[in-house]
Amino acid sequence: MHAIRTELSSMDLPAPLGTLSEIAYNLYWTWMPTAQSLFREIDAKHWQAYQNPVRLLQETDRERLSALATDDAFLARVKSVRKNMLDELSRPSKLGIAESATTENLVAYLCAEFGLHESLPIYSGGLGVLAGDHTKSASDLGLPFIGIGLMYRNGYFRQEIDADGNQQTVFLTHDFAKLPILRVINENGEPLCITVELPGRDVTAQAWHVAVGRSVILLLDTDIDENNEADRKITAQLYGGDREMRIMQEIVLGIGGVRLMRALGLQPAAWHLNEGHVAFSLLERIRELMQNEKYAFEDAMEAVRSTTVFTTHTPVPAGNEAFSIPLLDRYFRHYCKGFGLNVADFIRLGLQLGSHGEKFFSMTVLALRLSCVSNGVSALHGIVSQKMWAHLWPEVPHNENPITSITNGVHTRSWMAPQMADFLDKSLGTHWHHELENRDFWQNFDQSKPDEFRNVQKALKDDLFTLVRERLRAQYQRHGASVETLQSIDNWLNHDALTIGFARRFATYKRALLIFKDMERLQKIVNNPGQPVQLLFAGKAHPADKFGQALIKELWRISQMPEFLGKIVILENYDMRLGRALVQGVDLWLNNPRRPQEASGTSGQKVPINGGINFSVLDGWWPEAYNGENGWKIGREEDYPSDEVQDDEDAFSLYDTLENRIIPLYYGQHDITGKSWEDFAKASLKTTVPVFNTEVMVRNYYNKLYRIAISHAQELAKAPQTATALAASKETFRDNWPLLHFTSVQAHIAPENGETAIQVELYIGELSAGNVVVELYCESKNAEGGTDVQIFALEHVGDGEAILQRFALKQSIPHQAEASYKLRVRPHSEVLTHPNELGLMYWHDLSF
């Protein structure tokens, strides 16, 4: 992959410090503690305030920089940091990708937000932070990777909570010159720009380059002179504005993102759509093939589908992007007409019916229909997604449809505290971060010294409380609090008390107030003089989410009650810096969403790597991690008859486990398993680190999803007609499937042993016997009240009369009186990525 040209940094540094600019503009420093120490050494106060090396170097006075430029010891440290960074970034790919094969393995990753660090505030929450961690681990693994997003002038909103508990929305205007980004330029040294069509005008966007280790993220920005005032604001706010603003943002992101790749001469092999916001990129790639390569619509769809990967992140309907059909028509009719596509054909690809029969255009449906592989973000979420989108493959049992799962992880070195990393250096050796996928290696953590482990945890809690009190003082000072109140904040929070953290978006399904269901019981828990408990809350509600904002207001009200003041605290403006401090400093992480509506819940994965423990509903990633000795569960691993029943049972479980297991264990009693708190904490760390990290996750994406798309891209590069043949093959299946039927079915049970025998004749039209699989599908109730399914393949035993095909069950199947039996036929072809991707399945009830 050729280098992307960028403007030079405008920093005016003394020549001996020139390489500091190179370090500052590569966000590899965000997971390199020695680089962070270097910047802290320049100006500790400035670094503490902003943790932004670009701004630091720009705002440090010349006298200080000149002194450092003659400090041989400092210059030696700069040289060492740069060398270590370059050494790490030049390591061979852990995926076995040769440097010469970069181009044919290039992955383009489109996402509406990227959470890399608080110094680049273009994220809102979990989706963006996951995208940032994904990008970092792509670098660590040596995966050729380019992220595509938007450069938001105002970012997401800054949250302030007023004296009455109301969330106030504040949008800041970011000075791009002070951020770790550089403008992309063309061969003439001018800003490289792309153009997209909107109704009645064109909109131009420039691009910004973000270096993330070996990975690159490119961010489109419409705030330039070529655009009118309204269009300059398209990339102003993340998730801001009305539906019209949202569709314009997603056109710039999806269509503009593809055009940016082409303007740079890049041809990604695999395109990863991280959520539906970016799905318009699919249409732009179809347009390219139809307009430039003269593909038919169906052929272009197959070419695009075969190289696209899609990840869905939410089982909550409101979280899936959708637009009204009239709005979509207005924005795409002219665009589609330009390359000979009927806009109705495009709309049908994303058409979705609401619960009351209303019709709208679903970006998730579009992405699912035009991706060769798609996934949820935990094993449970994969199952939930299969059910949620089962109507796209109505003849296929939901558990057999094409949606799979890859469980999210976290970028360990970004979220682990430096003190914990130092402890691991001493306990496991400095190479531990090269063993993030080695489960056996992490069993050695049992041998670490418990006293030193406890000391690290105490230090992290102290750091957390320092930041919490600092933020609280600023918040209460803004409220006009008295001097006495401001001074009292220093006495809030007990360093020896069990500290529970709850930080996430204030969506109603996350049930932020569940622990307050029995206020009298909670009051006794919090104020137990011998075993006190305290709770820290943080999180934003979307500006349009009035229910979420009401939760914040109620939580604030509770925190101001005399019996809870200074013991239950809600912190404003939950950002990555506060997030790091919380997951590093709390003892226990509380997560109690309404099951099964939590897709993953990666915040909980950041706690064990810092010595904390999870206490969670068995939702998202936790059912895969929980083993009874590395944390605690809330409620049961099953669906409940109603929300009310679930709330009651989960609240009871929460209080009971907290009172009878967690609190006594924290204060020195041994658990019923014979384990101590340190045993649970160590088990939590060693079972989480090597499983739920993004290095494992990205490797899974590469092995299970990207390689499929990359192989398709390589086939298309060698033989472009492959797409035409693929489209024709699928059309043959669709044309003949309505004609398919059994002309003869002979099924009987042998009286001597109860075994089942079946012979059938099947009409399959122009299909061949090798194009179908005939199976016996048996359903029976199990002892737990669930359903067991057994599937037995019938063998092709020859041609029948005329153009019929004969199949028979040749193995012995004991007959079950209470079971139901059906015959089914499904397509079979080497060209299918997933056997059920066409959604075709013919069923025939069987009776004996």
N, C-alpha and C positions, 0 to 999 in steps of 0.2 A: 504494500500500500504506500503510495507516494505521500510525501510530507504535505501538510496543509499549511499554506502561507498565512502568516499573521503579522499584524503591525508589531513593531518593536515596543518594548516597555518604555514608558516615558520617565522612568525613575532616573534621577540624577544622583548616582551613587559614586563615591570614590572608586577608582579603578580596582584596588585590591578587594573591594566588596562586591564586585560585579556579579559574581556567581550567586549571591544572595537573591537576586532577582529571579534567576532560573529556579531556585528552590521555592521561592514564594509563589511563583505562578504555576507550580505543579502541586495539586492537592494531595500528592503522595505524602506531604508533610503532615496531613491530618492523621495518618497512622504511623508516624515516625517520631517517637518521643524525643529523640536527640535533636531533631530539627526544631521541634517546639521549644526545647530548652534554649536553643540558639537564639530564637526570636525573643524569648523571655529575657535573656541576658541583655539584649539591646535596650529594652525599656520595660521593666516588669509591670509598672502601673498601666501603661498603654496596653500591654498584652493582656493583662487581666481584664481590662475594660472591653476590648474588642476582639481579641484573638484572631486578628486579620493581618497577616504578614505584609501584604501589599500596602495597606493603609499605614501600618507601622513604619515601613521603610520610607514612605512618602512624608510622614509627619514628624519623624525623628529629626531633631535639629542638626544642622551641619556640623557643629562642633563635636557632638557625640559621635557622629559617623566618622569624622576625621580621626578622632581618638581611636576608634575601633579599627580603622584602616592601618594604624601603626602598631596595633596590639598583636604581636606574633602568636601568642597563645590563642587568641580569638580566631585569627586567620587560620591557624592549624585546625581548629574545630570546624570552621566553615569548610575547609578542604576535605576533612574527614567525612562530614555529613554528606557533602556532594558526592564523594567517591562511593560511600555506602549506598546512596540513593541510586546512582548509575549502575552499580554492581547488581543491586536487586532488580532493577528494571531491564537488565540485559541477560537475566537468567534464561535458560532454555524453557520453552513452553512445557508446563506440566501435563499438557494434553497431547504432547507428541506432535504438535504442529510445527513443521519446519519453517524457518524464517522466509524461505523462498515460496512457501505456500500460503502466505498471509492473505493475498487477494482472493484466492478461491475459497477461503474459509471465513471471510469477513462477515460479521454479524452486525446488522443495523438494528438498534433498539430504540423504539419510539415510545415516549412517555410524556404525559402532561406536566410532570414535576420531577425534580431530582433533588433529593436531600443528601448533600455531600458534607456540609458543615454549616454552622450558623453564619459564617462569614460570607456565604453565598445564599442569601435568603430567598430561594425560589421554590420552596416546598411548603406543604401544609401539614403532612402527617405521614402515616404508614406507607402509602403508595410511593411517595417520593423518597422516603428514607430507604425503603426496600430497593428502589431503583438505584440510589446512590451506592448502597452496599453491593448490589449486583455489579455495578460498573467497577468498583474497587477490586472485587474478587476476579473479574474478567482480566484485570491487569495482573493480579497475583498469579493467575494460572497461565498467562500468556495466550489468551484468546483474542484474536483480532476483533476489535469491538469499537463501534461508534454509536454513542447515544445521540438522540435527536429530541430537542425540546424547545421551549419558548423562554426568552429572557424577559422576565416580568419587571417593568420599571418600579412597580410598587410591591412586588412580591405578594405573599399572603398577608393578611392583616395582623397588626400588633394588637394583642388583647389587653385591655385594661378593665379591671373590676372596680366599680365605684363604691362609695361608702354604703350604698344600699344593696350591693351585690349584683348590680346590673352589668352585663358585659358591654363594654364600649369598644367599638371598632375603629382602629386608627391605621390608616395607610401611610407608610413612609415612602418618600421618593429616594431611590438609591442612586448614588453617584457611581456609575459604572467604572469610572477611572480608578476608584478605590477598591474594586473587587478583583478577585483572581481570575480575570477573563481578559482575552485579547481579541480584537476585531479581526475577522478573516478578510484577507485581501486577495485580489486577482493578480495575474502576472504583471499588470501595469502598476501595481502598488495602490490600487483604488479599492474601496470597500466592495467585497463580492456580494452582489444582491441577486435575489430571485423575485419573481412576480407571480401573483396568483390573481385569478379573476373573481370578483364579487359583482353582484348585480349593478350594472351601469358603470363600473369603473374597475381599474386594476389597482392592486395594493402591492407595494414593494417592501421587502424585508431584507435587512442586512443580517449577518451571522456573527456570533461570538464563539470563541474557541476556549474550551476548558480542558486543561490537561489533568488527567486523573491517573497518575502512574503511567502505564503504557496505554491506557484507554484514553479516548477522546470523547467529549460531549460537545455538540454544536447546538447553539441556541439562537433561534430566529427572533428578530426584533423589528417591529413596524414603526417604532418611534423615531422616524427620520423625516427630513424635510420634503422628500418626494411625495409624501402622503398628506392628505388633508387632516385637519385636527382630530376628527372623529376616528379615522383609521389609525392614527398614531397611537390611540388608546387601546387598540385591539390587544396588544401585549402588555397592557398596564397591570392588570390584577389577575392573580391566579384564582380561578373559580369565582370570579366577580361578574357583575353585570347580569343582564337578562338572557333569555334563550337565544336571542339574536346575536348578542355578543359572544355567547358560547359557541354557536355554530361558526362564526367568523374566526374565532380562535382556533377551532379544530380544523378548519379549512387551511389556515396558514400553517398549522402544525403538520397535518397529514399530507396535503398536496404540496405545500411548500417544502416540507422535509424531504420528500422524494426529489423535488426539483433541485434542492441544495446538493443532494448526493450527486446528481447528474452534472451540476455546474462545477463540481470538484473532480469530475471524471471518475467517480466511484460507482462500482456495480456490486453491491452487497450480495452475497450468496444466500443468506438467510435474513428474513425480516421478522423481528420479534415485536409484536404489538402488545405493549404492557397496558392493558385495559382498553376499553372501547373508544376512549377519547380520540385515538389516533387512527381509527379505522378508515377515514377518508383517503389515507395513503393507498389503500387497496384499489380504489377507483382510479387514482392517478396512474398507478402502475398498469392497470387495464388500458387506460387511455393511451399510454405510451406504446403499448404493443399494437393496439388497433390503428393508431394514427401513424406511427413510425414504421412498424413492421407489417402492417396490413393483415393482422390477425383478425379472424372472426371473433365475435364477442365470447362465445363459448370456449374457444381455444385460448383466448387471452385470460379468461377466468381460471382455466385449469393451470396455465403457466404461473399465474400469480398465487393461486391456492397452493400449489406444490412447493413453494418456497417461503411460505408464511407460517409463523408460529404465533399463537395467541394465548395470553394468560388472562383469565378472569379473576377478579380479586374480591368480589363481594356477593354473598347470598342474599343481600337485602335489595329488593326490587328498586328502591329509590336510588341506590348506588350505581345502577346501570344506566349509562347515558342514553337518552332518547330525545327525538325531536318530533314536532307535529309534521304531518305529511305536507300541508300547504307551505310551511316554512322551508322544508327541504326542497320541495318543488321549485320554489322561487329562487333558491340559491343554486340549484343544479340543472335546471332545464336548459339554459343557454350553454352551460359547460358541457353537458352530455351531447347536445345537438352538434357541438363543434367537432366531435369525432364519430358521429353517426350512431349514437346510442339513444334509444328511446328512454326518457327519464323514468317511465313506468317500469321498465325492466330493471333499472337500478333500484327503485323503491321496493320492488318485490323482494330483493335480496335481504332487506332489513325489516320487512313488514312484520309487525307484532300486534297481537290482539291483547287489549287490557282485560281486566277482570269483569268489566261491564260491557264488553264487546267493542270498546273504542279502538280505533286503529292509530298506530304511530310507528315511527321509524326507530328501530333499536340498533344502536351501534354495536352492542354485544352480539345480537343476532347476525348482523352483517359480518362481523369478525369470525364468528363460529362457522358461518357458511363458506367463508373464503379462506380458511386456514387448513393446512394439511394435518396439523396436530394442535390440540388445545388442552389447557390444563387449569385445574384449581391449585390452590397454594398450601394445602395440607391434605392428608389422606381423607379426613372427614369432609373437608370442603369439596374435594373431588367428587365424593358421593352425593353431597348436597347439590352440586352443580349438575351432575348427571340427571338428578330428579328435576331440578329447576328448569332445565332446557330440554327435557325429554320430548316435548312436543315437536322439536325439530326433526326427530327421528321417531315418529309415532308408532311404527310397527315393531320397533326394537325395544326389548326390555331395558329399562333405564341403566342398569348396571353393566350393560354391554354396549352402550353408545360410545362414541369416540372420545369423550372427555376423559382425560387421565389426571394425575396429580403429581406435583413436585412440591415437597414441603419447603416453605421459606426457611431461611436462616439469617444470621446477622454477620456482619464483617467484624470478626473477633477483635482485631487490633484497633479498630475505630471505637469500639464500645468498652473495651477493657481498660480500667484505670491504670496509669503508669505504675502505681505502687503494686498493683496485683501482677502486672507484667514483670516487674523487678523480682517479685517473690517467686514467680514461675521460673525466671532465669536461674535463680539460686536452687530451686527445688528440682527442676527438670532439665536444666541446661538451656543455654541461649538459643538453641535451635528449635525450641518447642513450637514456634509459629510456622515451622515447615512440616509439622506433624499434625496439622489440623484435621486430616482425614484418617488418622491412624488411631483407631479405638483402643488397640492394645497398649499403645504408648501412654494413653491417659490413665490407665489403671495404676501407673506408677505414682499418681498424685496421692494415693493413700499413704505414701511414705513421707509426705511433707510434714513439717513440724507444726503441731496444733497451736502452740503459743504464738509463733510468728504469723500464722494464718489469722488468728484472732486480732493481733495487733494491726494487721493490714485492714481488716474490716472496721476496727475502731477508728483508724485514721481516715478512712473513706467516709464514715458517718460524720466525723468532725468536719470534713470538707463540705459535705452536703449541708450541714446545719449553718455553716458560715455563709454559704450562698443563699440559703433560705432566709436567714435573718436579714441579710443585705437587701434582698428583694422585698421582703415584708416592710422594712423600714422605708424604702423608697415608695412603696404603695401607700402606706399609712400616712406618710408625709404629704403625698399628693391629696389625700383625703382631708388634710388639715388636722390631723390627730395632735393631741397635746404632747408636750415634752415628756410627761410621765408615761404616756402610752408608748411612745417611741423608745423610751429607756426600758420599759418592761419587756419589749420584744427580745432583749438579750437573755431574759430568763425563760422564754418560751422554749419548749422542747427539752426533754431530759435525755442526756447522752447515754444513759444506761437503760432507758426504756425500750421495749420492743417497738420498733418503728415500721409501720406498714405503709407502703406506697400504692397509690392508685392514680395513674396518669394515662389519659387517652382522650380521644375525641368524645365530646359529650353528646353522643347519639343515645336515644332512649333505650335501644336494645342492649346497650352496655351496662345498664342498671347501676348507675353511680350511687344511687341511694339505697341499694339493697341492704347494706350493713346497718342502716338506720331504721329498719323495719320495726324493731323493738327498741325504742329509745331508752327505756328504763334499764334493759339488760345491757345495752351498749355503755350506758353511763357507769354501770358497775364495773364493766371490763376496763374502761379507760381510766377510771379513778381508783382502782385497786391499789392501795398504798404500798403493798408488798410486791406487786407484779403489774406495774402500770403499762399501758399501751397508748401509743399515739399514732395518728394517721395524717399523711400528707397527700393532698389531692392536687391535681393540675390537669388542665385540658381546655381546649377551645370548643365552642359550638359555631357552626357555620352561621354567618350573619343572617341568613334566611331561615335558620332553624330556631323557631320560637320555643319549641318544646325543650331543646337542648339548653337554651339560655335560661329557661325556667328552672332546670335542674341546677345550674350554676348558682342562681339566685337563692334557691332553697338550701343548697350546701353552704353558701356564705352565711345565711341566717343561722343555721345550726352551729357553724364555727364561732359565731359571736355569743352563743349562750354561755353564761358564766361557768357552767360545769364542763364546758368543752374548750373554752378560750385558751389558746396557746398549746392545746393538746390535739385538736383537730384543725388543720390549717389547709386553706385552699390558696394556691399560688397562681398568679396571673402570668399570661404570656408564655405558655408551654412551648419552648423551642428546643433545638437539639442540645444546646448547652445545659439547660435545666434537665432535659431528659437524661443526658449522660450522668449528671450529678445524682439524680434519683436512682437510676438503676445500679449505680456504683455504691450508693450509700445506705439504702434501706436494708432492713433485715428480711422483710417479707414482702412479696409482690402479690397484690390482690387483683384477681381478674374474675369477674362474675357476669359475663354476657348471658343473654338468653339463648341457650343452646337450641339449635346449631347455627346461630347467626354470626359467629365470629369466624372469619375465613382462616386466619392464622394467629394473630396476636403476637407478633414478633417482639414486642417490648418485653414480654416475659422471658424471651431467650437471652436478653442482655443482662438479666439479673444474676443467674448462676455463675456466669463467667467472672463475676466480681465478688462471689462469696455469699450472695443472697439466695433465698429459697422461694419457690412459687407456691401459691395457694390459689387454686383456680378451678373453675368449672371445667369439666372434661370436654372442651371445645377447642377448635383450631388445632394448634400443634401439640397441646398438652396430652391428649390421649396417646400420642405416639411416644411421649417422653416419660410420663408418670409410671413409676414402678412400685410405689408404696414406701420407698426408702429415700427418695430424692425430692420430696415435697408432699403436698396434701391436695386432696380433691374436694370440691364442693358439689354436693348432690350426686345424682346417679348418671351413668352413661346411657341414657335412653331419652326418648321423646316423651313429653308430658301431655296429659289430656287438655290442658289449658295453661295460659300464661299465669293465671292466679295460683294454680296448683304448683307450678314450677317455682314461682316466687316464694310461696310458703315453705315448700320443702327445701329449697336452696338456702333460704334464710336460716331455717332450723339447723341445717347441716353446717352452715358457716359459723354460727354461734357455738354449736356443740363442739366442733373440731377446734375452734379457737380456744375455748375455755378448757377443754379436757385434754388436748394433745399439744397444741402449738405453744401456748403461754407457759405451761409447766415445763416443757422441754427447754424453752429459751432461758428460763430462770433456774436451770440446773438439774431438773429431774430427768431421768432417762425415759425414753419412749417405751411403749408396750413392746416394741421390737428390740428393746435393749440398746438402742442407739442414742447418742447425744446430739445436741444441736450441731456441733462441728461435724459429726458423722453425716448428718443430713446435708449440710452445706457442701462438704467434700463430694458426696455422692451426686449432688446436684450439679456441681462443676464438671466432674469427670464424665457424667453421662450426657451433658449438654454440649460441651465444647466440640467434640469430634463428630457430632451428628447434625447439630442445628447451626451450622455456620454456612456462609454464602460460598465458600470454596467448595464444599460438598454440593451445595445447591446448584452452582453454575456448572460444575462437572456433570451433574445429573441433566441439566438442560442440554449441555453439549452432547452427551451420550444418547439421551432418549429423544430429544426433539431437534436440536440444531443439525445434527448429522443427517437426519432424514431430509431436512430442507436443503442442506448443502449438497447432498448426493443428487437430489432432484435438479438443483441449479447446474451441477456439472453435466448431467444428462442433457439438459436443455441447451447448454453451451455447445455441446458436441453435435446435437441433433435437434434443432428447433422444432422440427415436425413432430417431436415427441408429444408436445402439447395437443396438437391436432389429433394424433392417434389416441391419446388419453381421453379427450373429449368425445371422440367417436365411440370408443369402447364403453364409456359410461352411458352414452345416449342409446347404445344397443341394449344395455340392461334396462334402462327406463322404458324403451319402446316395447320390449317383450314381456316385462314383468306383469302387466295387467292381464296378459293372456295365459300366464302360467297357472296350471291346476293339476290335481291328481285325477286321473281317469279310472284308477283302480287302487283300492286299499284293502289289503288282506291282513288282518291282525287277529291272532288268537293266543290263548293261554294253554300251555300243555297241562292236562289234568294230572299227570303223574308227578310233576315237580313245580307247577305254577310259573314256569318260565314263559317269557313273552317272545313271540316271533312275529315279524312284520315284513310284508312285501308290498311294494307300491309300483305303479306306473305313473309317470309324470310327463305332461306336455310342457315343453320349454321353448316352443317357437324356434327362432333362429339361433338360440343359445346352444352351446355344446354341453355335454354332460360334465365336462371339466369346469364349466362356468357356474355350477351350483353345488351347494352342500345341502344334503337332506339329513335332518336330525330328528330324533325322538326327544321331546322336552317333557320332563316329569317334575311335577311340583307336589310336595307333601309337607305336612305340618311336623315341626320338630317338638321336642319336649318343652322347649322354652316358649312355645306358642308362635314362633316365627315360621318362615317358609324355607325349606331346603329344595334346591333345584339340582337335578341331574340331567346331563345332556349326553346322548349317545348317537354317534354318527352311523348312518346307513351307508352301505357300500354300493357303488355302481356295479351292477351285475350283468349289464349288457343292454342292447337295444330291444325294445318291445315292438309291437306291431306299428306299422306306418312310421311316424317320427316320434314315437314315445320312448322314454328312457326308464329302465327298471332299476330300482334300488331295494336293498334288503338289509335288515338288521341281522348280522351274523353272530353276534355275541349273545350269551344268555343273560337276560335281565329278569330278576325275580319280580313278580307282579306284586304291587301294594294296593290293597283294597281301597284305602282312603286317598290314594294319590290321584291327581288328574294328569291325563296324557294328551299331548298334542304333537302333531308332526309339523315341522317348519322347514322352509327352504330359504336359504340366503345366498347372495351372490358370492362368487369366488373368482378372483383374478389377481395375477401378479402386479397389475397396475394400481391396485387399491392400496393406499397407505394404511388404512384401517379396514378390516373386513366389513364393518357396518356403516361406513361413511356415507353410502348412498341412501341409507334409511330404508332400504327395500327388504322386506321379510314377508313371506307368504305362510299363513298359519292354517292348519286343518285340525279340527277337534277329532279326537280318537276315542272310541268307546269299544269295550270288549263285551 
